[in-house]
Amino acid sequence: YDRISNPLGNLQVRRLGMPMNAIRSLADTWSQMTHIIQTAYGRSNSAYRSTCKVPLYGAGQGSTNGPFFWILMFWTMLASLNATLRALLFTSACGTLVVSRTGDAFVDDSHLGVTSAHEDDPALSLEDNIRLHELQVTEDLGKL
């Protein structure tokens, strides 16, 4: 959540039809918010806030709209992937179960990946086949 570009999030909600006055209110709230630390021992004496020199990103810890903005950003990234990308492919040891997906995401712990399209060549050594798989994956990762 702490790497979401707030202006990009504002553009996304505008695209979804959020009124400009609501977007301005949200943007002003984020840019003017003062953050403090509170523990069982009390509140911190110091505070911090977003500045032009050191901008803060995201909705802020504990914000109820953080998950919404995170999914908007993640959706934008997924929608921009190259359509020819070969997704991660997992096959069970017995070969009866095959699962394919582009990646996994849980809150702000996310990853994307690819599976090599190279077919093993029995005339090549194991090392050469592995090298060709690595070359294929490296090429496909450039599409992410």
N, C-alpha and C positions, 0 to 999 in steps of 0.2 A: 504494500500500500504506500510505502514511503518513497516510491520512485514514479508515481503517477504524475504526468505533466498536467497541472491544473488547467492551463489554457486549452490543451487538447481535449481534456474532459469536458470543458465548457462547450467546445465546438461539437462534441459528440452529442451532448444532451440537446443542443440547439437543433442538430440534425434530426433528433427524435421528436422535436416539437415543443420543447420546454420554452416558456415565454422568456423574452429577453430580460424583463424586470426581475424574474426569479433567478436567472443566470447571474445578473449583475449583483444581486443580493448575496448569492452564494460566493461569488468571486471576491466581493468586498469582505465578507466574513472571513474567508480563508486568508486574505492578504493582511487583514488587520488583527487577526487573532493573536493573543499573547498566551504562550504556553508556560506552565509551571509544572513542577514535579511534586506529587503528593505521595507520601508513604505513611506507614503506621507511626512514624516519628514526627509527622507534621508536614507542612508545606515548605517548599524551598524558598529561600530568600531571593534567589535570582530567577529571571525569566528569559525567554527568548521568543523571537518572532521572525517572520519572513522579511527579508530586505532585498533591495535590488542587487546588492553585492553577494548575499548568501540567501538565495530563495529556498523556501521549504516546499517540498512536493507532497502530493497526496492529501487525503482528506483529514489526516490526523489520527493518532491512536485513539481507538474507542469510538470513532465516528460511525454513526449508523449508515451513512451513505458511502463509506469507503468500499464495501463489497460491490455495490452497484457500479461505481466508477472503475473499479478493478476489472470487472467482467466486461465493461465497455472497451477498455484498453486491450484486454486479452482477445476479445472478439475482433478488434481492428487488426491486431497482429496476425491472427489466424486467417482472416479474410485476405490479407496481402500475400500469403504464401503462393508460390508458383504452383499452378495446377498440375504440372507434370512430376511434382515431387513424389517419390515413392516412400510411403509412410513406414513407420516401425512395423515389423512383422514378427510375430511370435508364434511358433508352432510347437505343440506338445511333443514329448518324446515319442509317443506312439503315432503321431501324425494325424490324429483325428480332430484335434482342436486347433484352430488358427484364429489369432486375434491380430487385427491391424488397427493402428491409430497413429496420428501425427505426433502426439505427445500427451503429457499428463499435466494437470494443474490442480493445485489445492491451495487456496488463499494466495499467498505471494511466492509459493514454492512451485515453480513451473519448469518444464523442459520440453523441448521439441527434438525430434530425431528422424533419422532416415535408415533404411535397410538397403544394402547393396543389391543391385540388379544383376551383378555378375554371376553367371552360372559356373560352378567349378568345372575345370577342364582336367579330366583324369590323366592327360598327357603331361600336365605340369606338376611340379612339386607342391607340397602343402604350402611352403613358404611363398612360392610364386602366386598361388591362388589367393592366399591371404593378402599379398601385396596388391593384387588386382581388385579385391574387395575394398581395401583401404582407399585405393584411387577412386573407385566408383563412389564410395561414401563421401570422400572429400569433395568430389565434384558436385554431388547432390547437396551437401551442406551449404554450398554457395548459393543455392536457391532459397535457403531459409530467410 
